[in-house]
């Protein structure tokens, strides 16, 4: 037990720590940067796909305009270092950095920037509910990546209204248990109704927009879905603020809880790599998945560089980098993260169309408040 706490402390603060490390590093990718430079010179990199020449032209235009950085706000931006490094290998004169922020704090940061007119963020990279709100607020600049030939090339519900944002990655969440625990691993949502899990479940707060509220919104489409939330309340599931992205994972890794719900595979990979005693399992049916969407902020300091990054996310090179982080590219048929099957072979919950997701999530939040308070 004595060794687990410092290992997981690295997970809970890992977003900021990894970000700080990335921002201070300059020489570790010399060889890949050189390869990227050579590819840029020829415009022939297969990893950039059929629009390689267009991307190289946009790169030259951005650099000529003095746009050599991209700042991304979002819940996973602090753990996207492999994506940032892969992008820089192809376009070495532009540096990407992420600010790990989610939910109300992200809303507040963007609102303050629009109020002052002093913009820092170039790209918002977060879930559909927030992106729809940002679009309705006039905070996003419509943009269609040239690397997206057709919306049919992407997973369902990947294109926002008026092309204000595009789904770039899909994260699958599962059940995380402590490797040293003898607690049975749930195989389906109804298993969580068993009293064996009483006092042993950790999850995000369902009374605020976030992963569990969205999970319950999807479960509500299933005949047995309503019973799951009631059972979790009966079994005294501990809830963590939606801003505590790795809170449930931390609780299980430290042995304080036995099961963490709604843990994204990418965060599990980070915990596992740090030495945490955790195991990731998919359910036999109705696994939760969520897409993160890229949108260019209106008034972004580096709009050309932001366009280049958004285009790059849909290239073969971008898809590989997304997989390396533990998520799936939304490009149909893209490579799967190591340790997971193809996205098409994972039994997922029903998809909620983008134009219905805000109402569905709000209904789930209101329902949760009746059960959990808040």
Phi, psi and omega in degrees: 000324184298333183273344188286323185299310179295328178297315182282334173303325177293332178285315184293328177256009186300326180302311181288320183295315179296321179298315181298319179298316182295320183290336182265355184266139180223343190241359188285342185246033184302315185291319179290326177295320179296320177296319179296321179297318179297319179296321180297322182294326182267336183067021188246014183293119179297331182293341178269358174074191186292344180260022183305315182296320179295322180291320179295323178294319179293322177300311180299320180294318180296314180296319179298330179274002180079017181265094186243019177212155174226127178249126184243130173259135176168167185292333183251003188298333179284347181247012183263031187298325180293326176294315181297319181293320180294321177297315182293330177297325179277328184228075193294345181270001179240130180251131179255135175225151182241145174249108182289107181206147185209154173066215183306320178299324178291318177303316183294319180297315180293319179299320180295322180291322177289326179292320183274339185078005179255096186271139174247316183285139172260325185226137167261133184225090187207192185284169188295322183299312179293320182295323176297319179296317179297320179296317179294333180277355180079024184268354185243147177261117178305135180202133178250114179298136178290343181278356175255100183293321182203150178298337179289347177280352182247164176300157179304150177060038181262349184246123181284166179304135178057028179058032180286335178203159182228136174291123183254327182221150177238123180255136177255132177254158180212197180264128175248129178236163178280129183299337182267003184265148176263005179298133180297143179277122178301138179254342177208163185302323182295338177300331183289353176283346182290138182293349178297340181264005183299125180075008186240009184252136175238138180200167177288153180297121181276357182270007175226151181301124183177195189295320182283324175300317180291324176300314180293327177298320179286321179296333179296342178280350182258147183305322184262004187298321184298329182291333184296310181298318179299319181293322179296321176295315179299324181274014174056045176298134178275132181254147179240148178305146181298338178282346177269076191302321183256012182304307179299320178298317179299316182299321180286318181296328178278352180088004180287329177230164184259333184222129173251126178263152173066032179267120180293143182301324181297321179288325174300316180301320179296318179294317181297319181295331180279355179101007181293141181278074185231152179230137180254134179223139171271153175281163179288341179201159172057046173287147181273136172224153179215144178261145171254138188246139174267131172218137181276126182290134175295127184088012180304139180295332184230066186295324180291318177295324178294319176300318181298315180296317180296320176298316183298327182302336183258010176273164174304321178297317178296319180298320179294320180292322177297317179296322180297333178277349178106010178241173177256138168293149177283351177293125183303130178083008181292159182298146180271153173298149179299131179098352178240150174284178177298151182300324182293340181264357178270125179287110187254163173293160178300149178277137174259123180304149183303322183285357178244352190291323181297313179297317181298317179292319178298320177297320180294320178296314180296321177295318179295323180297327178292327182272319189255350186082174179110000000 
